[in-house]
Amino acid sequence: MSPEAANGSLVVFAAPSGAGKTTIIHKAMELLPDLQFSISSTTRPRREGEVDGVDYDFLTDEEFDEALEQGDFIEYEFVHEKRYGTRISRTKPLLEAGKSIVFDLDVLGALHLKQLFPSALLIYIDVLSAEVLRQRLIDRGREDMEEIKLRLKRYEMETEKAKQFDVHVINDDLDKAVKEVVDIIEKFRRKDQ
């Protein structure tokens, strides 16, 4: 898909696991209801409360491979031993309709999307420290200590890559972070018009 197909605004979020990115995205989209969410595909198992086709397109490895072979991915990455990707078939109709699209990607996928669409806005959600992130991961209780160690190790790479993002928002206070994100998006879209 060529960058010329992008008639709308692209807002790309990335964050370390446990930084609150998904919560911030959902709250920002409640305040900016014209935003459209780009549903990514993944090979990871569905978590409790997640809906296929709403939170993610949950694919088997074989289905992911088939979409790859058909050239249906704008970008994809391996994250925590599972694959995640943005499919052209999901994104192209929104871009052609001039929609403002929100992407929830890992840092590498976000940087790849920025290469394809230089006008995209990259927002990195971060925490105050690796120790804060560690405690959040423990508190949410989804990962064992071995998985938490892997996520913290990845955090080092993510914070380095995040230096290439347009803006950084520290999620130390959720309401403040949501307000900051909404203000950033509104300013970006005003400039984009």
Secondary structure, DSSP 8 states (H G I E B T S, - for coil): --GGG--S-EEEEE--TTS-HHHHHHHHHHHSTT-EE---EE-S---TT--BTTTBEE--HHHHHHHHHTT-EEEEEEETTEEEEEEHHHHHHHHHTT--EEEE--HHHHHHHHHH-TT-EEEEEE-S-HHHHHHHHHHHT-S-HHHHHHHHHHHHHHHHHGGGSSEEEE-SSHHHHHHHHHHHHHHHHHHH-
